[in-house]
Amino acid sequence: MSARIPAGASAEPARASRLKNGLIWVFGALGGILWGYDTGVISGALLYIKRDIPMTPLLEGMVVSGLLVGAMLGAGLSGRLSDSWGRRRLILAASGVFILGTLGAALATHVWALIAFRFVLGIGVGIASVVVPLYLTELAPKHVRGGLASLMQLLVTVGIFLAYVTDYLFHDSGAWRWMIGLGVVPAAVLAVGIITQPESPRWLVGKGRGDEARRVLFQLRGEGEAARAELAEIEETVRTEREQTESLTFRHLLSPKLRPVFVVGMLLVFFQNFVGINTIIYYAPRLLTNVGFGDSGAIIATMGVGALNMLMTLPAMRLIDRKGRKPLLLWGALGMCAAMVLLAVTNLSGLGYGALLSVLTLFGIGLYIASFAVSWGPVQWVMLPELFPMRLRAAAVSLCVIFNWLFNMAVALVFPSLLDTFGAGTNFVFFAVMTFLAFVFVRKLLPETKGRSLEEIEQDLLRRTVHGQPDPARGADSVPVSSGSSASP
């Protein structure tokens, strides 16, 4: 009898710990649903907004990119705010911005009001794109950090899919205001849910609140040696950084010590945007109507694209901690390149409207989305927080994400005009070239971060950039950043 009591007693805390962990990943990554919904819903809504609010191709691009300009501002603010307010409190603030922007855009009666509230909505998206990956990365155990941090990317794809489904449900009535306005629901759920979640233990230690950090780690990992060892590692990293006489700033990112790491981070976000994903997510119905689909058929096909995007993110969450970051990126780049070559040849071949053109276009888009979703979609958001030192992590990720939204905005703004001027085929040729260059970048420059604690990655990257040579103790893993790792497709 006495032997069963301890077993039952120990099972309850274990179950409570698992539940607590589960709620963190759900509510923390729920920002991804909002991000995905608000970026994806405009693709179908645009077909009907133009019936009520006339706009040129340039204004159409501004309606889409207004959110992206706001995301740049939100990302820029979030680095400093997440360090001063905390990760959890900033996610709560972002949910309020989501609600305001969504209601304003849904009620807009003029194109400039729509653009303005899309800008407000973008501020929330930008904040979420920085602080949610940061929050999840800092709370996740290192052996599953890639899969858990990529949960946000999965929910981005869920949000995009839900947006496409909503577009379809309201396409008969053309009720674009409902399409946009329903984004209030996940924003409200996020606001209520995140209040109940803990703060990042790494942020708490950085603020001198070690006792609170210990309680959080005990809740997440259990009161065992693993939690105590992780807390000691975090405290040692913070203590070492405080002993340094010179504090790190953005200026240091351009110094010889950290420039290689910064360049790698910037190239990662550059290629993720210029491989063409934004043209598919924002303008898939427009591309499909250009090859002969009706409005209804284009939205149904786009809904299928959204489902594929969501489903192919699931294997990425499993593979990212098994196979590593680099192999996924390499294979993904090859798949996207093949898809863009197919789309370019199909659209430049002069097939004209017909079943063959429609089937080949859908197959090319599907291959592209599957390749992106299993690789570049989740991996960027896992790797960015891993690359930078803890003391500079929030600020560095924030700067990279600002440029992520800048690149995203550039593509979204000019694509409708380029599509009207040059046609789809020429644009696909450009994206095929960019996907090949992305493959070369990953092969030659990108380091592998799989299976290592954030503190280990930080020390290794700083060691590489300070000394410019490998650490004999780490062997092949410690080659300089500029030489990449030995992973190959």
Sequence and secondary structure as in RCSB ss.txt:
>XXXX:A:sequence
MSARIPAGASAEPARASRLKNGLIWVFGALGGILWGYDTGVISGALLYIKRDIPMTPLLEGMVVSGLLVGAMLGA
GLSGRLSDSWGRRRLILAASGVFILGTLGAALATHVWALIAFRFVLGIGVGIASVVVPLYLTELAPKHVRGGLAS
LMQLLVTVGIFLAYVTDYLFHDSGAWRWMIGLGVVPAAVLAVGIITQPESPRWLVGKGRGDEARRVLFQLRGEGE
AARAELAEIEETVRTEREQTESLTFRHLLSPKLRPVFVVGMLLVFFQNFVGINTIIYYAPRLLTNVGFGDSGAII
ATMGVGALNMLMTLPAMRLIDRKGRKPLLLWGALGMCAAMVLLAVTNLSGLGYGALLSVLTLFGIGLYIASFAVS
WGPVQWVMLPELFPMRLRAAAVSLCVIFNWLFNMAVALVFPSLLDTFGAGTNFVFFAVMTFLAFVFVRKLLPETK
GRSLEEIEQDLLRRTVHGQPDPARGADSVPVSSGSSASP
>XXXX:A:secstr
 TTHHHHHHHHHHHHHHHHHHHHHHHHHHHHHHHHHHHHHHHHHHHHHHHHHS   HHHHHHHHHHHHHHHHHHH
HHHHHHHHHT HHHHHHHHHHHHHHHHHHHHH  SHHHHHHHHHHHHHHHHHHHHHHHHHHHHHS GGGHHHHHT
HHHHHHHHHHHHHHHHHHHTTTTT HHHHHHTTHHHHHHHHHHHTTS   HHHHHHTT HHHHHHHHHHHH SSH
HHHHHHHHHHHHHHHHHHSSS   HHHHTSTTTHHHHHHHHHHHHHHHHTSHHHHHHHHHHHHHHTT  HHHHHH
HHHHHHHHHHHHHHHHHHHTTTT HHHHHHHHHHHHHHHHHHHHHHHHTT  SSHHHHHHHHHHHHHHHHHHHTT
HHHHHHHHHHHHS HHHHHHHHHHHHHHHHHHHHHHHHHHHHHHHHHHHHHHHHHHHHHHHHHHHHHHHH    T
T  HHHHHHHHHHHHHHSS  TTTGGGGS GGG  S   
